[in-house]
Amino acid sequence: MPRVATQHEIILVNDGSRDRSWEVISELSSHTPAVRGLNLMRNYGQHNALLCGIRAAKYEVIVTMDDDLQHPPEEIPRLLARLDEGFDVVYAAPRAEQNGVMRALASRITRLALSAAIGSDVAKNVSAFRVFRTQLRDAFADYQSSFVSIDVLLTWATTRFGAITVPFQPRRSGSSNYTFTKLVRHALDMMTGFSTMPLQLASLIGFSCMLFGIGVLFYVVGRYFLERSIPGFPFLASIVAIFSGAQLFALGVIGEYLARMHFRTMNRPVYMVRSVSSETTDRR
């Protein structure tokens, strides 16, 4: 790190791990002044833990990385060089995905959700290995919702995004906590928490069903006048099923947004810090 910046710090956030991670972090910080550790009360999720570390940072540029050794730190100078070209955020886009079929599918769904919230140009390069200017956090300094997406929050501050291609390393041990179900859930949280696309989709489906209903009405009336007959119960049941499904879908989407509003009124904390491995306190 000294060859990259004369002043630096390494913030390690322990997001409720069940192993000896906090003991290792505390030992590292006791021997290395540049290392600071933040021990959270429980597991809040990757993006919540990242927000905690971002708010605790004190220098002008922040680099975020996962702890699974897939992100090569030797690529940080390239990210910083790209940042100096006039960008505010630079992502390290993986040269090749290191995930299985189901994980890759879930990641694609997540990127589609990100596209709805922040735009496709940014979403296609998003990764947890990123560098950005610390001043961007002022745009979400008062953000307190428990549903956090760092990439969406960064778009609140800037539109200057860049990316470079980086060879990610295979995971050396263990497995990712981001299962297919969790990634899909995260995608749904992003769509309903940071985008109005689901509401627009529900409106489109409702409008389409209305047009379909008008068409059915003309069909029934026309058949009555031409053939003096009206389609029977199966036809009626199918129409009722279509409209009932559309109504339930719209109600479900509205319910998701109401749930977001409900959780925000509860003022649930984004994270809670149990202990800090240095004398410097968290800037929540």
C-alpha positions as CSV (number, residue, x, y, z in Angstrom):
1,M,0.0,0.0,0.0
2,P,2.8,2.6,0.7
3,R,3.7,2.5,-3.1
4,V,0.0,3.4,-3.9
5,A,-0.6,6.1,-1.3
6,T,1.6,7.7,1.4
7,Q,-1.3,7.7,3.8
8,H,-3.8,4.8,4.0
9,E,-5.9,2.7,6.3
10,I,-7.4,-0.8,6.1
11,I,-10.8,-1.1,7.6
12,L,-12.0,-4.7,8.2
13,V,-15.7,-5.1,9.0
14,N,-16.7,-8.3,10.9
15,D,-20.3,-8.8,9.8
16,G,-21.3,-11.3,12.5
17,S,-19.0,-14.1,11.6
18,R,-19.1,-17.3,13.7
19,D,-15.4,-18.1,13.4
20,R,-12.3,-16.4,14.8
21,S,-12.4,-13.5,12.4
22,W,-12.8,-10.8,15.1
23,E,-9.9,-12.2,17.1
24,V,-7.7,-12.2,14.0
25,I,-8.8,-8.6,13.2
26,S,-8.1,-7.4,16.7
27,E,-4.6,-9.0,16.7
28,L,-3.8,-7.4,13.3
29,S,-4.9,-4.0,14.4
30,S,-2.9,-4.2,17.6
31,H,0.3,-4.8,15.6
32,T,-0.5,-2.6,12.5
33,P,-1.6,1.0,13.1
34,A,-3.1,1.2,9.6
35,V,-5.6,-1.6,10.3
36,R,-8.9,-0.8,11.9
37,G,-11.6,-3.3,12.8
38,L,-15.3,-2.8,13.2
39,N,-17.3,-5.6,14.9
40,L,-21.0,-5.6,14.2
41,M,-23.6,-6.8,16.6
42,R,-24.9,-9.4,14.2
43,N,-24.9,-10.2,10.5
44,Y,-26.6,-7.3,8.7
45,G,-25.6,-8.3,5.1
46,Q,-22.8,-7.4,2.8
47,H,-24.0,-3.9,1.7
48,N,-24.9,-2.9,5.2
49,A,-21.5,-3.9,6.4
50,L,-19.9,-2.0,3.5
51,L,-21.9,1.1,4.4
52,C,-20.5,0.9,7.9
53,G,-16.9,0.8,6.7
54,I,-17.6,3.6,4.1
55,R,-18.9,5.9,6.8
56,A,-15.9,5.1,9.0
57,A,-13.3,5.9,6.3
58,K,-11.2,9.1,6.7
59,Y,-9.2,9.5,3.5
60,E,-10.2,10.9,0.1
61,V,-10.6,7.6,-1.8
62,I,-12.2,4.4,-0.8
63,V,-11.5,0.9,-2.2
64,T,-14.0,-1.9,-1.3
65,M,-13.1,-5.6,-1.6
66,D,-14.5,-8.9,-0.5
67,D,-12.6,-11.1,1.9
68,D,-12.7,-14.3,-0.2
69,L,-9.4,-13.5,-2.0
70,Q,-11.0,-13.3,-5.4
71,H,-10.2,-9.6,-5.8
72,P,-6.5,-9.2,-6.6
73,P,-5.2,-6.2,-4.6
74,E,-2.4,-5.7,-7.2
75,E,-5.0,-4.3,-9.5
76,I,-5.8,-1.3,-7.2
77,P,-3.2,1.0,-8.9
78,R,-5.0,0.4,-12.2
79,L,-8.3,1.3,-10.6
80,L,-6.9,4.5,-9.1
81,A,-5.3,5.4,-12.4
82,R,-8.7,5.1,-14.1
83,L,-10.3,7.2,-11.3
84,D,-7.8,10.0,-12.1
85,E,-9.1,10.1,-15.7
86,G,-12.1,12.1,-14.4
87,F,-14.4,9.4,-13.0
88,D,-15.9,9.3,-9.5
89,V,-16.5,5.6,-9.3
90,V,-14.5,2.8,-11.1
91,Y,-15.5,-0.9,-11.0
92,A,-13.3,-3.9,-11.5
93,A,-15.4,-5.9,-13.9
94,P,-14.5,-9.7,-13.9
95,R,-12.8,-11.0,-17.0
96,A,-14.6,-14.3,-16.6
97,E,-17.3,-15.4,-14.1
98,Q,-16.1,-17.8,-11.4
99,N,-19.6,-19.0,-10.4
100,G,-21.8,-22.0,-11.3
101,V,-24.8,-22.0,-13.5
102,M,-27.4,-21.1,-10.9
103,R,-25.3,-18.4,-9.3
104,A,-24.6,-16.9,-12.7
105,L,-28.4,-16.9,-13.4
106,A,-29.0,-15.2,-10.1
107,S,-26.3,-12.6,-10.8
108,R,-27.9,-11.9,-14.2
109,I,-31.3,-11.3,-12.4
110,T,-29.5,-9.0,-10.0
111,R,-28.0,-7.0,-12.8
112,L,-31.4,-6.7,-14.5
113,A,-32.7,-5.3,-11.2
114,L,-29.8,-2.9,-11.0
115,S,-30.4,-1.8,-14.6
116,A,-34.0,-0.8,-13.5
117,A,-32.6,1.2,-10.6
118,I,-29.4,2.7,-12.0
119,G,-29.3,2.1,-15.7
120,S,-27.8,-0.6,-17.9
121,D,-24.5,1.1,-18.7
122,V,-23.5,1.1,-15.0
123,A,-25.1,-2.2,-14.0
124,K,-23.2,-4.3,-16.6
125,N,-19.9,-3.5,-14.8
126,V,-21.0,-3.6,-11.2
127,S,-18.9,-5.7,-8.8
128,A,-17.9,-5.6,-5.1
129,F,-14.4,-4.6,-6.1
130,R,-14.7,-0.8,-6.6
131,V,-13.0,2.5,-6.0
132,F,-14.7,5.8,-5.5
133,R,-14.2,9.3,-4.0
134,T,-15.1,9.5,-0.3
135,Q,-17.1,12.8,-0.8
136,L,-19.8,10.8,-2.6
137,R,-21.0,9.4,0.7
138,D,-22.4,12.9,1.6
139,A,-25.2,12.1,-0.8
140,F,-26.4,9.3,1.4
141,A,-25.1,10.5,4.8
142,D,-28.7,10.4,6.3
143,Y,-29.8,7.2,4.7
144,Q,-31.2,4.9,7.4
145,S,-33.2,2.2,5.6
146,S,-32.2,-1.4,6.4
147,F,-32.4,-2.1,2.7
148,V,-29.0,-1.0,1.3
149,S,-27.5,-1.2,-2.1
150,I,-24.1,0.6,-2.3
151,D,-24.2,0.8,-6.1
152,V,-27.6,2.5,-6.1
153,L,-26.5,4.9,-3.4
154,L,-23.5,5.9,-5.4
155,T,-25.7,6.9,-8.3
156,W,-27.4,9.4,-6.0
157,A,-24.1,11.3,-6.0
158,T,-22.6,11.0,-9.5
159,T,-23.0,9.8,-13.1
160,R,-19.3,9.5,-13.8
161,F,-18.8,5.7,-13.7
162,G,-15.9,3.9,-15.2
163,A,-14.7,0.3,-15.3
164,I,-11.7,-1.9,-16.1
165,T,-11.5,-5.6,-16.8
166,V,-9.7,-7.6,-14.0
167,P,-9.0,-11.3,-13.7
168,F,-10.8,-12.5,-10.6
169,Q,-9.3,-15.4,-8.8
170,P,-11.2,-18.7,-8.0
171,R,-12.4,-18.9,-4.4
172,R,-9.8,-20.6,-2.4
173,S,-11.9,-22.0,0.4
174,G,-15.5,-22.1,1.6
175,S,-18.6,-21.1,-0.3
176,S,-20.4,-17.8,-0.9
177,N,-23.2,-16.9,1.4
178,Y,-25.0,-15.5,-1.6
179,T,-27.2,-18.4,-2.6
180,F,-29.6,-18.3,-5.6
181,T,-32.5,-17.5,-3.3
182,K,-30.7,-14.7,-1.5
183,L,-29.5,-13.1,-4.8
184,V,-33.1,-13.1,-6.2
185,R,-34.4,-11.7,-2.9
186,H,-31.7,-8.9,-3.1
187,A,-32.7,-8.2,-6.7
188,L,-36.4,-7.9,-5.6
189,D,-35.4,-5.6,-2.8
190,M,-33.5,-3.3,-5.2
191,M,-36.4,-3.2,-7.7
192,T,-39.0,-2.3,-5.0
193,G,-36.7,-0.3,-2.8
194,F,-35.0,1.9,-5.4
195,S,-37.1,1.7,-8.5
196,T,-40.7,2.3,-9.6
197,M,-40.5,-0.3,-12.4
198,P,-42.6,-2.9,-10.7
199,L,-45.4,-0.4,-10.2
200,Q,-45.1,0.6,-13.9
201,L,-45.2,-3.1,-14.8
202,A,-48.3,-3.6,-12.7
203,S,-50.0,-0.6,-14.4
204,L,-49.1,-2.0,-17.8
205,I,-50.5,-5.4,-17.0
206,G,-53.7,-3.8,-15.6
207,F,-54.0,-1.7,-18.8
208,S,-53.4,-4.7,-21.0
209,C,-56.1,-6.7,-19.1
210,M,-58.5,-3.8,-19.5
211,L,-57.9,-3.8,-23.3
212,F,-58.3,-7.6,-23.3
213,G,-61.6,-7.2,-21.4
214,I,-62.9,-4.7,-23.9
215,G,-62.0,-7.1,-26.7
216,V,-63.8,-9.9,-25.0
217,L,-66.9,-7.7,-24.5
218,F,-67.0,-6.9,-28.2
219,Y,-66.5,-10.6,-29.0
220,V,-69.4,-11.7,-26.8
221,V,-71.7,-8.9,-28.0
222,G,-70.8,-9.6,-31.6
223,R,-71.3,-13.4,-31.2
224,Y,-74.7,-12.7,-29.6
225,F,-76.0,-10.6,-32.5
226,L,-74.5,-12.9,-35.2
227,E,-75.2,-16.3,-33.7
228,R,-77.6,-15.6,-30.9
229,S,-75.3,-17.5,-28.5
230,I,-72.9,-16.6,-25.7
231,P,-69.9,-18.6,-24.8
232,G,-70.4,-20.8,-21.7
233,F,-68.9,-21.3,-18.3
234,P,-65.3,-22.4,-19.3
235,F,-64.9,-19.1,-21.3
236,L,-66.2,-17.1,-18.4
237,A,-64.0,-18.9,-15.8
238,S,-60.9,-18.3,-17.9
239,I,-61.7,-14.6,-18.1
240,V,-62.3,-14.4,-14.4
241,A,-59.0,-16.2,-13.7
242,I,-57.0,-13.8,-15.9
243,F,-58.4,-10.7,-14.3
244,S,-58.1,-12.1,-10.8
245,G,-54.5,-13.0,-11.4
246,A,-53.7,-9.5,-12.7
247,Q,-55.4,-7.9,-9.6
248,L,-53.5,-10.1,-7.2
249,F,-50.2,-9.3,-9.0
250,A,-50.9,-5.6,-8.8
251,L,-51.9,-5.9,-5.1
252,G,-48.7,-7.8,-4.4
253,V,-46.5,-5.2,-6.0
254,I,-48.3,-2.4,-4.0
255,G,-47.9,-4.5,-0.9
256,E,-44.1,-4.7,-1.4
257,Y,-43.9,-0.9,-1.6
258,L,-46.1,-0.5,1.5
259,A,-43.8,-3.0,3.3
260,R,-40.8,-0.8,2.5
261,M,-42.6,2.3,3.8
262,H,-43.5,0.3,7.0
263,F,-40.0,-0.7,7.6
264,R,-38.7,2.8,7.1
265,T,-41.2,4.2,9.7
266,M,-39.8,1.6,12.2
267,N,-36.4,3.3,12.0
268,R,-34.6,0.0,12.1
269,P,-30.8,0.7,12.3
270,V,-28.7,0.0,9.2
271,Y,-26.1,-1.6,11.4
272,M,-24.9,-1.5,15.0
273,V,-21.3,-1.6,16.0
274,R,-20.4,-3.8,19.0
275,S,-16.8,-2.9,19.3
276,V,-13.9,-1.2,17.5
277,S,-10.4,-2.5,17.4
278,S,-8.8,0.9,17.6
279,E,-9.5,4.1,19.5
280,T,-11.0,5.8,16.4
281,T,-14.8,5.6,16.6
282,D,-17.3,5.0,13.8
283,R,-18.7,8.0,12.1
284,R,-22.3,6.9,12.0
